[in-house]
Amino acid sequence: MGAAMVELDCKLTGDGHVVVLHDHTLTRLWGVRKPVSGCDWSELSTIRRNGYRIPDLAETLATMPIPVMVDVPTVAIGEAALAVVEAARATDRCIFAGHVGALVRLHQASAQARIALTWDKRELPGGDLLAATKPEWLNPRWRLATTDLVERAHAAGMGVSVWTVDRTSDIRRVIAAGVDAVITNQTARAVAALQPRPGQPGPRRGRLWLDRFPWAKGGK
């Protein structure tokens, strides 16, 4: 589809299995009125809808050899996801985002855990939080991505990824602000937005992205 990285959300089953799922419950997507945490993996793995099933993180990493941003909403899910990533020998190509407390804990647990510090403020994170997470990326909501914020993040040594941007005009705006990565549900729109418009130069592709994931240079 043209993406150079995949962002995914993780949840934990009742018996501690890490699955790839956005919602906390199975109702909206799977038609099962239960929370994910209320099911063991043996039950969850049998659920089917329109020919699809819920994957776990281990098999997802095994089938996707490209960089992966792993979003973890709690400390417990972060710790369990890190164990899966380490067992898969995928630490070098995974970046953790999500709950700030979970990201602090991940850095404490492993200096090799790569962090994209999810952020919802217009100013940069303070020095204590940066020291506690050592983020490679700042990961703010897309509406916060101004040229000033991006330049300050770059000056602090961080790449900038933004979430979740689906409208073409908004994708173009954050690219013009200088972000290095765009998280979107509309991959085709994002890829098209990266192409030159008639009579205009193409948008800059983030140098930090290429530096940190050199094997992704054949991406977008």
Secondary structure as the mmCIF struct_conf table of DSSP 4:
data_model
#
loop_
_struct_conf.conf_type_id
_struct_conf.id
_struct_conf.beg_label_comp_id
_struct_conf.beg_label_asym_id
_struct_conf.beg_label_seq_id
_struct_conf.end_label_comp_id
_struct_conf.end_label_asym_id
_struct_conf.end_label_seq_id
BEND BEND1 ALA A 4 ALA A 4
STRN STRN1 VAL A 6 LEU A 12
TURN_TY1_P TURN_TY1_P1 GLY A 14 ASP A 15
BEND BEND2 GLY A 16 GLY A 16
STRN STRN2 VAL A 18 VAL A 20
BEND BEND3 HIS A 22 HIS A 24
STRN STRN3 THR A 25 THR A 25
BEND BEND4 LEU A 26 LEU A 26
HELX_RH_AL_P HELX_RH_AL_P1 THR A 27 TRP A 30
BEND BEND5 LYS A 34 LYS A 34
STRN STRN4 PRO A 35 PRO A 35
HELX_RH_3T_P HELX_RH_3T_P1 VAL A 36 GLY A 38
BEND BEND6 CYS A 39 CYS A 39
HELX_RH_AL_P HELX_RH_AL_P2 TRP A 41 LEU A 44
TURN_TY1_P TURN_TY1_P2 SER A 45 THR A 46
STRN STRN5 ARG A 49 ARG A 49
TURN_TY1_P TURN_TY1_P3 ASN A 50 GLY A 51
STRN STRN6 TYR A 52 TYR A 52
HELX_LH_PP_P HELX_LH_PP_P1 ILE A 54 PRO A 55
STRN STRN7 ASP A 56 ASP A 56
HELX_RH_AL_P HELX_RH_AL_P3 LEU A 57 THR A 63
BEND BEND7 ILE A 66 ILE A 66
STRN STRN8 VAL A 68 VAL A 72
BEND BEND8 PRO A 73 THR A 74
HELX_RH_AL_P HELX_RH_AL_P4 VAL A 75 ALA A 87
TURN_TY1_P TURN_TY1_P4 ALA A 88 ARG A 89
HELX_RH_3T_P HELX_RH_3T_P2 THR A 91 ARG A 93
STRN STRN9 CYS A 94 GLY A 98
HELX_RH_AL_P HELX_RH_AL_P5 VAL A 100 ALA A 109
TURN_TY1_P TURN_TY1_P5 ALA A 111 GLN A 112
STRN STRN10 ARG A 114 TRP A 119
BEND BEND9 LYS A 121 GLU A 123
HELX_LH_PP_P HELX_LH_PP_P2 LEU A 124 GLY A 126
HELX_RH_AL_P HELX_RH_AL_P6 GLY A 127 THR A 133
BEND BEND10 GLU A 136 GLU A 136
STRN STRN11 TRP A 137 PRO A 140
STRN STRN12 ARG A 141 ARG A 141
HELX_RH_3T_P HELX_RH_3T_P3 TRP A 142 LEU A 144
HELX_RH_AL_P HELX_RH_AL_P7 THR A 147 ALA A 155
TURN_TY1_P TURN_TY1_P6 ALA A 156 GLY A 157
STRN STRN13 GLY A 159 VAL A 162
STRN STRN14 TRP A 163 TRP A 163
BEND BEND11 ARG A 167 ARG A 167
HELX_RH_AL_P HELX_RH_AL_P8 THR A 168 ALA A 176
TURN_TY1_P TURN_TY1_P7 ALA A 177 GLY A 178
BEND BEND12 ASP A 180 ASP A 180
STRN STRN15 ALA A 181 VAL A 182
BEND BEND13 ASN A 185 ASN A 185
HELX_RH_AL_P HELX_RH_AL_P9 THR A 187 ALA A 193
TURN_TY1_P TURN_TY1_P8 LEU A 194 LEU A 194
BEND BEND14 GLN A 195 GLN A 195
HELX_LH_PP_P HELX_LH_PP_P3 PRO A 196 ARG A 197
TURN_TY1_P TURN_TY1_P9 PRO A 198 GLY A 199
BEND BEND15 GLN A 200 GLN A 200
HELX_LH_PP_P HELX_LH_PP_P4 PRO A 201 GLY A 206
HELX_RH_AL_P HELX_RH_AL_P10 ARG A 207 ARG A 212
HELX_RH_3T_P HELX_RH_3T_P4 PRO A 214 ALA A 216
TURN_TY1_P TURN_TY1_P10 LYS A 217 GLY A 218
#
